[in-house]
Amino acid sequence: MEDREIQRTIISRSILDDFGYDSDKISDEDLETIATELLDYFIEDGFRDALESTMSSLGISKKEE
């Protein structure tokens, strides 16, 4: 099996609209910056928070020990 690594993230204007931001005011350069910052956050310290939030949104809880 091939080792896979996240190298890039994609953010769309529609996602920003969904979160209440006016995507018409965001340049392509800004989108690139947002995507880079999100990836950095995810890799550095946001994985646990992002995972817990996503799992909670899906209604999936941790295994009971």
Residue, then its C-alpha position, 0 to 999 in steps of 0.5 A: m500500500e502506498d503511503r499517502e500524505i496531505q500536501r494541499t487542501i482545497i477551499s471553495r468560494s461556496i464553502l466560504d459562503d456557507f460559513g457566512y463569508d462574502s466570497d465575492k470579496i475574496s481574491d484568488e490569492d486570499l483563497e490560496t492563503i486560506a487553504t495554506e493556513l487551514l492545512d498548517y492548522f490541521i497538521e500542527d495542532g488542529f487534527r484532534d479538534a477537527l476530528e472530534s468536531t467532525m465525528s461529533s457532527l456525524g453522530i459518532s462517539k469514541k469507543e467506551e474503554 
